[in-house]
Amino acid sequence: MPSDNQQTPITPPESVPRHVAIIMDGNGRWAKNRGKLRVFGHQAGVKAVRRAVSFAVSHRLDALTLYAFSSENWNRPAQEVKALMELFVRALDSEVKSLHKHGVRLRIIGDISRFSPRLQERIRRSEALTKNNPGLILNIAANYGGRWDIIQGVRQLAEQVQEGTLRPDAIDEDTLSHALCLSDHTPVDLVIRTGGEHRISNFLLWQIAYAELYFTDVLWPDFDEHDFEGAMNAFAQRERRFGGTAPSDADAS
Protein backbone atom coordinates (compact mmCIF):
# COMPACT_ATOMS: atom_id res chain seq x y z
CA MET A 1 0.00 0.00 0.00
CA PRO A 2 2.66 2.63 0.90
CA SER A 3 4.96 3.90 -1.81
CA ASP A 4 8.61 2.92 -1.96
CA ASN A 5 9.47 6.55 -2.80
CA GLN A 6 9.26 8.20 0.59
CA GLN A 7 9.09 11.98 0.71
CA THR A 8 10.84 14.44 3.00
CA PRO A 9 8.54 15.75 5.77
CA ILE A 10 7.15 19.16 4.83
CA THR A 11 6.91 20.58 8.36
CA PRO A 12 9.38 20.79 11.25
CA PRO A 13 9.28 17.72 13.53
CA GLU A 14 7.85 19.67 16.46
CA SER A 15 4.92 20.84 14.30
CA VAL A 16 4.00 17.41 12.94
CA PRO A 17 1.09 15.54 14.57
CA ARG A 18 2.19 12.15 15.80
CA HIS A 19 -1.27 10.57 15.61
CA VAL A 20 -3.79 11.53 12.94
CA ALA A 21 -7.37 10.25 12.83
CA ILE A 22 -9.53 10.58 9.72
CA ILE A 23 -13.30 10.42 9.26
CA MET A 24 -13.46 9.24 5.66
CA ASP A 25 -16.68 10.83 4.43
CA GLY A 26 -18.06 11.40 0.95
CA ASN A 27 -17.81 8.05 -0.85
CA GLY A 28 -21.54 7.90 -1.58
CA ARG A 29 -21.76 11.46 -2.86
CA TRP A 30 -18.65 10.95 -4.97
CA ALA A 31 -20.33 7.98 -6.66
CA LYS A 32 -23.66 9.79 -7.04
CA ASN A 33 -21.94 12.69 -8.78
CA ARG A 34 -20.78 10.19 -11.38
CA GLY A 35 -24.10 8.40 -11.74
CA LYS A 36 -22.73 5.29 -10.02
CA LEU A 37 -23.88 3.10 -7.13
CA ARG A 38 -22.57 3.98 -3.68
CA VAL A 39 -20.37 0.88 -3.59
CA PHE A 40 -18.42 2.35 -6.52
CA GLY A 41 -17.50 5.24 -4.23
CA HIS A 42 -16.39 2.86 -1.48
CA GLN A 43 -14.14 1.07 -3.97
CA ALA A 44 -12.62 4.40 -4.99
CA GLY A 45 -12.18 5.21 -1.33
CA VAL A 46 -9.78 2.28 -0.93
CA LYS A 47 -7.36 4.08 -3.27
CA ALA A 48 -7.55 7.14 -1.05
CA VAL A 49 -6.70 4.93 1.94
CA ARG A 50 -3.57 3.77 0.11
CA ARG A 51 -2.53 7.37 -0.49
CA ALA A 52 -3.17 8.36 3.12
CA VAL A 53 -1.18 5.42 4.50
CA SER A 54 1.70 6.13 2.12
CA PHE A 55 1.72 9.76 3.23
CA ALA A 56 1.67 8.78 6.91
CA VAL A 57 4.57 6.36 6.42
CA SER A 58 6.67 8.86 4.48
CA HIS A 59 6.09 11.55 7.11
CA ARG A 60 6.92 9.14 9.91
CA LEU A 61 3.70 9.46 11.86
CA ASP A 62 3.35 7.18 14.87
CA ALA A 63 -0.26 6.24 14.15
CA LEU A 64 -3.05 6.74 11.64
CA THR A 65 -6.60 5.85 12.66
CA LEU A 66 -9.26 5.59 9.97
CA TYR A 67 -13.00 5.51 10.60
CA ALA A 68 -14.08 2.81 8.17
CA PHE A 69 -17.40 1.52 9.50
CA SER A 70 -19.32 2.93 12.45
CA SER A 71 -21.68 1.01 14.69
CA GLU A 72 -24.47 3.10 13.16
CA ASN A 73 -23.59 2.05 9.59
CA TRP A 74 -25.53 -1.20 10.04
CA ASN A 75 -28.62 0.95 9.45
CA ARG A 76 -27.65 1.45 5.81
CA PRO A 77 -29.35 -0.62 3.07
CA ALA A 78 -28.51 -4.32 3.44
CA GLN A 79 -27.03 -4.49 -0.06
CA GLU A 80 -24.60 -1.67 0.70
CA VAL A 81 -23.57 -3.21 4.02
CA LYS A 82 -22.96 -6.56 2.32
CA ALA A 83 -20.84 -4.89 -0.35
CA LEU A 84 -18.86 -3.03 2.30
CA MET A 85 -18.13 -6.24 4.19
CA GLU A 86 -16.95 -7.96 1.01
CA LEU A 87 -14.81 -4.95 0.15
CA PHE A 88 -13.28 -5.12 3.61
CA VAL A 89 -12.35 -8.79 3.09
CA ARG A 90 -10.83 -8.08 -0.32
CA ALA A 91 -8.91 -5.06 0.95
CA LEU A 92 -7.38 -7.09 3.78
CA ASP A 93 -6.37 -9.82 1.34
CA SER A 94 -4.85 -7.43 -1.20
CA GLU A 95 -3.19 -4.86 1.05
CA VAL A 96 -1.82 -6.64 4.10
CA LYS A 97 1.32 -7.96 2.37
CA SER A 98 2.23 -4.46 1.23
CA LEU A 99 1.59 -3.09 4.72
CA HIS A 100 3.82 -5.80 6.17
CA LYS A 101 6.55 -5.07 3.63
CA HIS A 102 6.62 -1.42 4.70
CA GLY A 103 6.69 -2.19 8.42
CA VAL A 104 3.11 -1.08 9.11
CA ARG A 105 1.32 -2.64 12.07
CA LEU A 106 -2.38 -3.16 11.37
CA ARG A 107 -4.97 -3.12 14.14
CA ILE A 108 -8.75 -3.26 13.94
CA ILE A 109 -10.59 -1.43 16.72
CA GLY A 110 -14.27 -1.95 17.38
CA ASP A 111 -16.66 -4.80 18.10
CA ILE A 112 -15.76 -7.35 15.43
CA SER A 113 -18.04 -10.02 16.90
CA ARG A 114 -20.85 -8.97 14.56
CA PHE A 115 -18.74 -9.62 11.47
CA SER A 116 -18.87 -12.91 9.61
CA PRO A 117 -16.47 -15.67 10.73
CA ARG A 118 -14.71 -15.26 7.38
CA LEU A 119 -14.01 -11.57 7.99
CA GLN A 120 -13.03 -12.15 11.61
CA GLU A 121 -10.48 -14.72 10.47
CA ARG A 122 -9.03 -12.27 7.91
CA ILE A 123 -8.71 -9.67 10.65
CA ARG A 124 -6.92 -12.08 13.00
CA ARG A 125 -4.49 -13.20 10.30
CA SER A 126 -3.72 -9.65 9.18
CA GLU A 127 -3.08 -8.45 12.73
CA ALA A 128 -0.94 -11.49 13.51
CA LEU A 129 1.20 -11.01 10.39
CA THR A 130 1.99 -7.37 11.17
CA LYS A 131 1.93 -7.33 14.99
CA ASN A 132 5.72 -7.04 15.41
CA ASN A 133 6.28 -4.41 12.75
CA PRO A 134 8.11 -1.31 14.05
CA GLY A 135 6.63 1.35 11.78
CA LEU A 136 3.34 3.18 11.48
CA ILE A 137 0.43 1.80 13.49
CA LEU A 138 -2.60 1.73 11.21
CA ASN A 139 -5.85 1.47 13.14
CA ILE A 140 -9.02 0.69 11.21
CA ALA A 141 -12.13 1.52 13.23
CA ALA A 142 -14.73 -1.03 12.13
CA ASN A 143 -18.09 -1.48 13.85
CA TYR A 144 -16.74 1.17 16.17
CA GLY A 145 -18.54 3.93 18.06
CA GLY A 146 -17.18 6.31 20.66
CA ARG A 147 -20.07 5.61 23.02
CA TRP A 148 -19.58 1.86 22.62
CA ASP A 149 -15.90 2.33 23.43
CA ILE A 150 -16.64 4.20 26.66
CA ILE A 151 -19.32 1.69 27.69
CA GLN A 152 -17.05 -1.31 27.15
CA GLY A 153 -14.35 0.44 29.16
CA VAL A 154 -16.75 1.15 32.02
CA ARG A 155 -17.86 -2.49 31.97
CA GLN A 156 -14.24 -3.62 32.30
CA LEU A 157 -13.79 -1.42 35.36
CA ALA A 158 -17.13 -2.56 36.82
CA GLU A 159 -16.02 -6.18 36.51
CA GLN A 160 -12.77 -5.37 38.32
CA VAL A 161 -14.73 -3.67 41.10
CA GLN A 162 -17.03 -6.69 41.36
CA GLU A 163 -14.01 -9.01 41.56
CA GLY A 164 -12.51 -6.87 44.30
CA THR A 165 -9.38 -5.95 42.31
CA LEU A 166 -10.32 -2.29 41.93
CA ARG A 167 -11.77 0.15 44.45
CA PRO A 168 -14.48 2.50 43.09
CA ASP A 169 -12.69 5.52 44.56
CA ALA A 170 -9.56 4.55 42.61
CA ILE A 171 -11.29 5.13 39.26
CA ASP A 172 -10.11 8.32 37.59
CA GLU A 173 -9.52 9.61 34.07
CA ASP A 174 -6.29 7.67 33.72
CA THR A 175 -7.93 4.42 34.84
CA LEU A 176 -10.74 4.75 32.32
CA SER A 177 -8.37 5.83 29.56
CA HIS A 178 -6.45 2.58 29.93
CA ALA A 179 -9.67 0.59 29.45
CA LEU A 180 -10.46 2.22 26.09
CA CYS A 181 -9.27 1.57 22.56
CA LEU A 182 -5.92 3.14 21.62
CA SER A 183 -4.87 3.29 25.29
CA ASP A 184 -1.30 2.29 24.35
CA HIS A 185 -1.03 4.91 21.59
CA THR A 186 0.30 8.40 21.25
CA PRO A 187 -2.68 10.73 21.90
CA VAL A 188 -4.65 11.81 18.84
CA ASP A 189 -3.28 15.20 17.76
CA LEU A 190 -5.30 15.88 14.61
CA VAL A 191 -8.72 14.77 13.37
CA ILE A 192 -9.47 15.27 9.68
CA ARG A 193 -12.98 14.97 8.29
CA THR A 194 -13.54 14.97 4.56
CA GLY A 195 -16.80 15.53 2.70
CA GLY A 196 -17.78 18.95 4.04
CA GLU A 197 -19.63 17.91 7.20
CA HIS A 198 -18.61 19.55 10.49
CA ARG A 199 -19.23 16.90 13.13
CA ILE A 200 -17.36 13.99 14.70
CA SER A 201 -20.07 11.34 14.31
CA ASN A 202 -19.42 9.34 17.48
CA PHE A 203 -15.72 8.86 16.64
CA LEU A 204 -13.14 8.53 19.43
CA LEU A 205 -15.19 10.72 21.77
CA TRP A 206 -12.79 10.33 24.70
CA GLN A 207 -9.52 10.16 22.76
CA ILE A 208 -9.95 13.40 20.78
CA ALA A 209 -10.79 15.66 23.73
CA TYR A 210 -7.84 17.94 22.96
CA ALA A 211 -7.20 17.08 19.32
CA GLU A 212 -7.19 19.75 16.64
CA LEU A 213 -10.09 19.42 14.17
CA TYR A 214 -9.68 19.99 10.44
CA PHE A 215 -12.64 19.91 8.04
CA THR A 216 -12.41 19.87 4.26
CA ASP A 217 -15.03 19.83 1.50
CA VAL A 218 -12.94 17.32 -0.48
CA LEU A 219 -14.80 14.01 -0.82
CA TRP A 220 -12.81 11.06 0.49
CA PRO A 221 -12.06 9.37 -2.87
CA ASP A 222 -10.47 12.65 -4.03
CA PHE A 223 -8.42 13.18 -0.86
CA ASP A 224 -4.77 13.01 -1.88
CA GLU A 225 -1.27 13.83 -0.66
CA HIS A 226 -1.79 17.54 -1.38
CA ASP A 227 -4.93 17.59 0.79
CA PHE A 228 -3.18 15.70 3.60
CA GLU A 229 -0.30 18.16 3.39
CA GLY A 230 -2.78 21.02 3.70
CA ALA A 231 -4.17 19.52 6.91
CA MET A 232 -0.66 19.05 8.28
CA ASN A 233 0.26 22.64 7.49
CA ALA A 234 -2.93 23.88 9.14
CA PHE A 235 -2.05 21.87 12.25
CA ALA A 236 1.45 23.39 12.30
CA GLN A 237 -0.10 26.84 12.52
CA ARG A 238 -2.38 26.01 15.46
CA GLU A 239 -1.54 27.07 19.00
CA ARG A 240 -2.40 24.12 21.21
CA ARG A 241 -3.35 25.04 24.77
CA PHE A 242 -4.79 21.80 26.25
CA GLY A 243 -7.20 23.80 28.39
CA GLY A 244 -4.63 26.41 29.42
CA THR A 245 -4.00 29.93 28.20
CA ALA A 246 -1.74 31.20 25.45
CA PRO A 247 1.70 32.38 26.59
CA SER A 248 0.82 35.93 25.54
CA ASP A 249 -2.31 35.84 27.72
CA ALA A 250 -0.33 34.60 30.71
CA ASP A 251 2.24 37.37 30.26
CA ALA A 252 -0.53 39.98 30.10
CA SER A 253 -1.90 38.85 33.44
matplotlib code that plots the C-alpha trace (Angstrom):
import matplotlib.pyplot as plt

x = [0.0, 2.7, 5.0, 8.6, 9.5, 9.3, 9.1, 10.8, 8.5, 7.1, 6.9, 9.4, 9.3, 7.8, 4.9, 4.0, 1.1, 2.2, -1.3, -3.8, -7.4, -9.5, -13.3, -13.5, -16.7, -18.1, -17.8, -21.5, -21.8, -18.7, -20.3, -23.7, -21.9, -20.8, -24.1, -22.7, -23.9, -22.6, -20.4, -18.4, -17.5, -16.4, -14.1, -12.6, -12.2, -9.8, -7.4, -7.6, -6.7, -3.6, -2.5, -3.2, -1.2, 1.7, 1.7, 1.7, 4.6, 6.7, 6.1, 6.9, 3.7, 3.3, -0.3, -3.0, -6.6, -9.3, -13.0, -14.1, -17.4, -19.3, -21.7, -24.5, -23.6, -25.5, -28.6, -27.7, -29.3, -28.5, -27.0, -24.6, -23.6, -23.0, -20.8, -18.9, -18.1, -17.0, -14.8, -13.3, -12.3, -10.8, -8.9, -7.4, -6.4, -4.9, -3.2, -1.8, 1.3, 2.2, 1.6, 3.8, 6.6, 6.6, 6.7, 3.1, 1.3, -2.4, -5.0, -8.7, -10.6, -14.3, -16.7, -15.8, -18.0, -20.8, -18.7, -18.9, -16.5, -14.7, -14.0, -13.0, -10.5, -9.0, -8.7, -6.9, -4.5, -3.7, -3.1, -0.9, 1.2, 2.0, 1.9, 5.7, 6.3, 8.1, 6.6, 3.3, 0.4, -2.6, -5.9, -9.0, -12.1, -14.7, -18.1, -16.7, -18.5, -17.2, -20.1, -19.6, -15.9, -16.6, -19.3, -17.0, -14.3, -16.7, -17.9, -14.2, -13.8, -17.1, -16.0, -12.8, -14.7, -17.0, -14.0, -12.5, -9.4, -10.3, -11.8, -14.5, -12.7, -9.6, -11.3, -10.1, -9.5, -6.3, -7.9, -10.7, -8.4, -6.5, -9.7, -10.5, -9.3, -5.9, -4.9, -1.3, -1.0, 0.3, -2.7, -4.6, -3.3, -5.3, -8.7, -9.5, -13.0, -13.5, -16.8, -17.8, -19.6, -18.6, -19.2, -17.4, -20.1, -19.4, -15.7, -13.1, -15.2, -12.8, -9.5, -9.9, -10.8, -7.8, -7.2, -7.2, -10.1, -9.7, -12.6, -12.4, -15.0, -12.9, -14.8, -12.8, -12.1, -10.5, -8.4, -4.8, -1.3, -1.8, -4.9, -3.2, -0.3, -2.8, -4.2, -0.7, 0.3, -2.9, -2.0, 1.4, -0.1, -2.4, -1.5, -2.4, -3.4, -4.8, -7.2, -4.6, -4.0, -1.7, 1.7, 0.8, -2.3, -0.3, 2.2, -0.5, -1.9]
y = [0.0, 2.6, 3.9, 2.9, 6.5, 8.2, 12.0, 14.4, 15.7, 19.2, 20.6, 20.8, 17.7, 19.7, 20.8, 17.4, 15.5, 12.1, 10.6, 11.5, 10.3, 10.6, 10.4, 9.2, 10.8, 11.4, 8.1, 7.9, 11.5, 11.0, 8.0, 9.8, 12.7, 10.2, 8.4, 5.3, 3.1, 4.0, 0.9, 2.3, 5.2, 2.9, 1.1, 4.4, 5.2, 2.3, 4.1, 7.1, 4.9, 3.8, 7.4, 8.4, 5.4, 6.1, 9.8, 8.8, 6.4, 8.9, 11.5, 9.1, 9.5, 7.2, 6.2, 6.7, 5.8, 5.6, 5.5, 2.8, 1.5, 2.9, 1.0, 3.1, 2.1, -1.2, 1.0, 1.4, -0.6, -4.3, -4.5, -1.7, -3.2, -6.6, -4.9, -3.0, -6.2, -8.0, -5.0, -5.1, -8.8, -8.1, -5.1, -7.1, -9.8, -7.4, -4.9, -6.6, -8.0, -4.5, -3.1, -5.8, -5.1, -1.4, -2.2, -1.1, -2.6, -3.2, -3.1, -3.3, -1.4, -2.0, -4.8, -7.3, -10.0, -9.0, -9.6, -12.9, -15.7, -15.3, -11.6, -12.2, -14.7, -12.3, -9.7, -12.1, -13.2, -9.7, -8.5, -11.5, -11.0, -7.4, -7.3, -7.0, -4.4, -1.3, 1.3, 3.2, 1.8, 1.7, 1.5, 0.7, 1.5, -1.0, -1.5, 1.2, 3.9, 6.3, 5.6, 1.9, 2.3, 4.2, 1.7, -1.3, 0.4, 1.1, -2.5, -3.6, -1.4, -2.6, -6.2, -5.4, -3.7, -6.7, -9.0, -6.9, -6.0, -2.3, 0.2, 2.5, 5.5, 4.6, 5.1, 8.3, 9.6, 7.7, 4.4, 4.7, 5.8, 2.6, 0.6, 2.2, 1.6, 3.1, 3.3, 2.3, 4.9, 8.4, 10.7, 11.8, 15.2, 15.9, 14.8, 15.3, 15.0, 15.0, 15.5, 18.9, 17.9, 19.6, 16.9, 14.0, 11.3, 9.3, 8.9, 8.5, 10.7, 10.3, 10.2, 13.4, 15.7, 17.9, 17.1, 19.8, 19.4, 20.0, 19.9, 19.9, 19.8, 17.3, 14.0, 11.1, 9.4, 12.7, 13.2, 13.0, 13.8, 17.5, 17.6, 15.7, 18.2, 21.0, 19.5, 19.0, 22.6, 23.9, 21.9, 23.4, 26.8, 26.0, 27.1, 24.1, 25.0, 21.8, 23.8, 26.4, 29.9, 31.2, 32.4, 35.9, 35.8, 34.6, 37.4, 40.0, 38.9]
z = [0.0, 0.9, -1.8, -2.0, -2.8, 0.6, 0.7, 3.0, 5.8, 4.8, 8.4, 11.3, 13.5, 16.5, 14.3, 12.9, 14.6, 15.8, 15.6, 12.9, 12.8, 9.7, 9.3, 5.7, 4.4, 1.0, -0.9, -1.6, -2.9, -5.0, -6.7, -7.0, -8.8, -11.4, -11.7, -10.0, -7.1, -3.7, -3.6, -6.5, -4.2, -1.5, -4.0, -5.0, -1.3, -0.9, -3.3, -1.0, 1.9, 0.1, -0.5, 3.1, 4.5, 2.1, 3.2, 6.9, 6.4, 4.5, 7.1, 9.9, 11.9, 14.9, 14.2, 11.6, 12.7, 10.0, 10.6, 8.2, 9.5, 12.4, 14.7, 13.2, 9.6, 10.0, 9.4, 5.8, 3.1, 3.4, -0.1, 0.7, 4.0, 2.3, -0.4, 2.3, 4.2, 1.0, 0.1, 3.6, 3.1, -0.3, 1.0, 3.8, 1.3, -1.2, 1.0, 4.1, 2.4, 1.2, 4.7, 6.2, 3.6, 4.7, 8.4, 9.1, 12.1, 11.4, 14.1, 13.9, 16.7, 17.4, 18.1, 15.4, 16.9, 14.6, 11.5, 9.6, 10.7, 7.4, 8.0, 11.6, 10.5, 7.9, 10.6, 13.0, 10.3, 9.2, 12.7, 13.5, 10.4, 11.2, 15.0, 15.4, 12.8, 14.0, 11.8, 11.5, 13.5, 11.2, 13.1, 11.2, 13.2, 12.1, 13.8, 16.2, 18.1, 20.7, 23.0, 22.6, 23.4, 26.7, 27.7, 27.2, 29.2, 32.0, 32.0, 32.3, 35.4, 36.8, 36.5, 38.3, 41.1, 41.4, 41.6, 44.3, 42.3, 41.9, 44.4, 43.1, 44.6, 42.6, 39.3, 37.6, 34.1, 33.7, 34.8, 32.3, 29.6, 29.9, 29.5, 26.1, 22.6, 21.6, 25.3, 24.3, 21.6, 21.2, 21.9, 18.8, 17.8, 14.6, 13.4, 9.7, 8.3, 4.6, 2.7, 4.0, 7.2, 10.5, 13.1, 14.7, 14.3, 17.5, 16.6, 19.4, 21.8, 24.7, 22.8, 20.8, 23.7, 23.0, 19.3, 16.6, 14.2, 10.4, 8.0, 4.3, 1.5, -0.5, -0.8, 0.5, -2.9, -4.0, -0.9, -1.9, -0.7, -1.4, 0.8, 3.6, 3.4, 3.7, 6.9, 8.3, 7.5, 9.1, 12.2, 12.3, 12.5, 15.5, 19.0, 21.2, 24.8, 26.3, 28.4, 29.4, 28.2, 25.5, 26.6, 25.5, 27.7, 30.7, 30.3, 30.1, 33.4]

ax = plt.figure().add_subplot(projection="3d")
ax.plot(x, y, z, "-o")
ax.set_aspect("equal")
plt.show()
